[in-house]
Amino acid sequence: MDGFYINFYFKNIEYDDGFYGGVFSSPDSDVYCEFLYDRETKAFIDIWNNSKPIDEIMSIPIWWLDKKLEENGELRKNESKISV
């Protein structure tokens, strides 16, 4: 479900036309993982070093990375969404 995480961080982001990779964390939810995501198929290729079972963290907001990339034309190495 999109919007599950209120505050989150993407770190060490690497991407190209086909993939996103990096670290996702949401300290409020005690979630941490490294991931590789296929942008063409819109599916995770792998998730590892995860703090919770994968099925409990699958609402990773990749849509937000897509939105930031579209808005800014690029992604920084670290991106975050913090709600006040």
N, C-alpha and C positions, 0 to 999 in steps of 0.2 A: 504494500500500500504506500503510495507516494505521500510525503508529508509526515511520515512517522517520526523522523528525527527533527528536532527543533534547532539544536546547535550541533554543527558538525564541521569536520576538517578533512580536507583531502591534502595529503602531503606527498612530496617526491613524485609529483605527477609527471608522467611521460605519456605522450600521445602522438598519433599520426592519423591519417585518414581512416585507418582500420581499427585502431585499438586505443584504449585508455589503460594505464597501469599506475599503481601507486599504493598509498596507504590511506585507509578511511578510518576515522575515529569519531566517536560521539561519546565524550566523557559522561554526559548526563545519563546516557543509557548503558554505560559500561561496555561499549562496543569498540572493538579494534580489529582490523584485519588488513591484510595485503590482498590485492586483487589484480586480475587481468580481465578486461572486458572487451568483447568484440563489438565494435560500433555498427558493423554491417548487419549482423544477425540479432543485435540487441540482447546478447546473452553473456553471462559470465563464463569465461573459459576456466578460470581457477580462482579460488579463494583459499588463503592459507594464513598461518599465524593468527587465527581468529580466537577472540576471547569468549565467544559463545558459539553454539551450534549454528551452522550455516543457515538452516531454515528459520532461525530466530533473527538473523540479521539481513535477510534478503531484500529488505526494502531500502537498500543503499541507494541514495538519490542521484543516480547517474544522470537523470533528466536535468538536474541542476548544473552539472558540468556542461551538458549540451547547451543549456541556456547561457551560461557564462561565456562559452566559446563563441556562440552566435553574437552576443552583445559586444564582446571586446575584440573579437577576431583572433584571440589567442588565450591560452591559459598560463598563469604564472606557475611556478614550481609548487607553490602552496596556495591553496584557495580555501576559504572558510565562510560559513554562514553562521553568524551569531545573532540571535534575537535578543532584544532588550526588553 
